[in-house]
Amino acid sequence: MQNRRRAPKDISHKSEDQGLFKKELGQFGVSLVPHIKRSSRGDLVVRGYLNGKREIFVIFAGRRAKDAVAVESRLKAMYVRANQAAVKAGTPPPEVNQIRLAIRIEGSWRSRFQRDVSGWDHKSFQLLASRWAFSDADGMTNLGGRPPFA
């Protein structure tokens, strides 16, 4: 299959945003969990929950992935702190889904279908983050991202 993607050096901020934010932007309260990975393009992908129930994936794509290092660091620190507290208390470590970072995200949705081993398609949702805000360990508000080019 032919790779039709342009080289990263050939992508302007405007063309990147036009490719990412094809639908209307909205603001959402999400709880992120420390289940983090990177895509083949270097995008940060974090699992989270919308309204505490619906599982989603939040994508910090393109140039915003560099801005999201603070989110990634905060989630990793929360995970380490929770595990250290469990060891100190002599209890089993907490489930990853129990460790949550509340974050406000401005972004747009895209849906994905993935086929399971039995051949059924399952719909999942990805929130492409444009801007975000969360509280750090000291209670200070941490802002990241930038609005998309029009």
N, C-alpha and C positions, 0 to 999 in steps of 0.2 A: 504494500500500500504506500502510495506517495505521501511524503510529509509535506503538507502545504503551509506549515507554520513558518513565519518569517523569523529570521535570526533576532535574538533579543536586542541587539544594537540597532536594528532597523525599525523597531517599534516605538512610535511616539507616545507620549502620555495620552493624547487624544484618541489615537487608534486603539490603544490598550483599553481605555475606558469604554469606547464604543463596542468593543468585543465582549467585555465583561458585563456591563450594565445595560442589557437590552430591554429590561422591564423596568417599571416604575420603582423608585426607591421608597422604602418605608423604614420606620424605626421599631426595633424589637428588643424585648428583654429576654436574654438567653442565659442559661446556666451552663458554663463550659466545664468539662471534666478533663483530667490530665491524660487523655487518650489522643496523642499528637503524632502526626506523621508529616512527611514532605512529599509533594508530588514530583513527577519527573521534571517538571519545569521549575522546581524550587518553591512552589506555593506551600504555605503552611495550612494544614488541614487539621481541624480540631473538632472532636465530637462534642455535642452539647444537647441541651433539652430546651425546647420552646415551651413556655408556661409550665415548666417542671415536669412535663409528661411526654411530649412528642419528640422523639429522637431526630436530630438533624446533624448536618455537618456544616461547619463554618469554614469558609475558604478565605484566607488572606492572600490574595493573588497579586502577581506582578510586583510592582514597586512597593506595594503595601505590605508584602511579606517581610521586608526589612523593618518596617515600622512596628510589626507585630512581635518583635523579639521580647518586648516587655510583657506581653500576654503569655508567651511561651515560658519565660523565666518565672513569672508569678505562679503559673500552674505547676511547674516542676518543683518550686519551693514549697507550695502547699502539699504536694504529694510526699516530699521528703519529710516535712514537718509532721504530717499525719502518721507516717510510718515510724518515725522516731518516738512519737508520743505513745504509739501502740506497744513498741518494744519496752519502753520505760514502764508502762502500766502492766506489762505481761499479758497483753491481749493480742488476738490475731490482727494482722494489718487490715485496714478498712478496704472495702471494695472501691475500685476506681470510681464507680458511679456515685459514691457517697461524698466524694471530694468535689465541691462545685465552686466555681468562680462566677459571681453575678456580673454581667456585663451588658451594657446598652450598645446595640449595633444598628447603624444605618447602612442599609444595603438592599440588594434585590435577590429574588428567589430564582432558582432553576431546579427542575426536577430531573431525576435520573432513574432509569430502569436498569435493574441488574437481574440476570437470569440465575436462578439457583440450580443445584445439581439435578433436580427433578424436571427442569425445563420451565418452571413458572417464573414470570417476571414480577419483581418486587420494586415498588416505587419508593424512592428515598428523596429527601429534599436537601438542597445545599443553599446556604445563605452566603452570598458573595458580599463580603464586608467592604464598605467604602470608608466609614469612620466608626470609631468606637470609643467608649469610656468605661473605666472600671476603677475600683479603689485598690490601692496597693496595700502592703502590709502595715503601713503607718496611717492608713485612712485617707491618704491624699488621692485626689482624683487624677487619673492618668488618662490623657487623651491621645488618640492615635489615628492615623489615616488622613485622608483628605477627600473633599467632595469630588465627584467625577467631572471631567470636562464636558461641557454641553455640546 
